[in-house]
């Protein structure tokens, strides 16, 4: 046998080699082998299902906004909803068992939270008038510079473009709070508030213009001249303002405020200028009680829940 047949199939073939080639030929692969296409859509489908499952799981974690007891124009309002009025429109929000809120033109008010026994609003701009007949402390309104807590009353609250505001109480009481600073505003009184320093010093609306101007000036600059104007123009009824000043002024000014306070109202004998100078809580409470308004025990009953 020539070796050429094994290399290039030239030359005579050996019968044994041909027999072996015929046997191996039966095992030869077809000339065109069809390879199944890779199913690339399967991983994509699995990923889509996983994303849909995650979205559904997240949806179950975030509850849908709940309906509140408040409505406007016959439509129930949702928790988190914001009501805006144009320069020519108003809005009336009402809750049968609770109260009503009138929103003035160019105002923005949102319902931060609303559930039985607790209603929390957020006045971001403009003016609102609230008439609340629910129990005290269940209605509160945040502004950029203070939180107003209703103690069973009727009041008007406004916020200007700087975030400063004005609270005017018509009936009942409102507590005005901001970063630990508190003002207690009764019917007939007004209190300004600043985004920088929080609630100012409340004063009765029937006070003399000179007194009101001095209070506003002192809240603005804490000057000695403004404080002197407050003390000089104060009436007996204005002792409410002086009581707040005793807790707001610097120690060097506190004795002068107390001395004028003691001239306007009858202070218990155990209350001395020294105790007030030291911000003795009991002495400050006794001064409050001397105003003849609600007692300190009444106030603390509500403050425990704030």
Secondary structure, DSSP 8 states (H G I E B T S, - for coil): --THHHHHS-S---HHHHHHHHHHHTT---SS-------THHHHHHHHHHHHHHHHHHHHHS----EEEEEETTEEEETT-EEE--TT--EEEEETTTEEEEE-SS-EEEEEEEETTEEEEEEEEEEEEEEE-S-TTSEEEE-SS-EEEESS-EEEEEE-TTS-EEEEEEESEEEEEETTEEEEEETTEEEEEETTTEE---EETTS-HHHHHHHHHHHHH--HHHHHHHHHH--GGGHHHHHHHHHHS-HHHHHHHHHHHHHHS---TT--HHHHHTT-HHHHHHHHHTTTSS-HHHHHHHHTT-
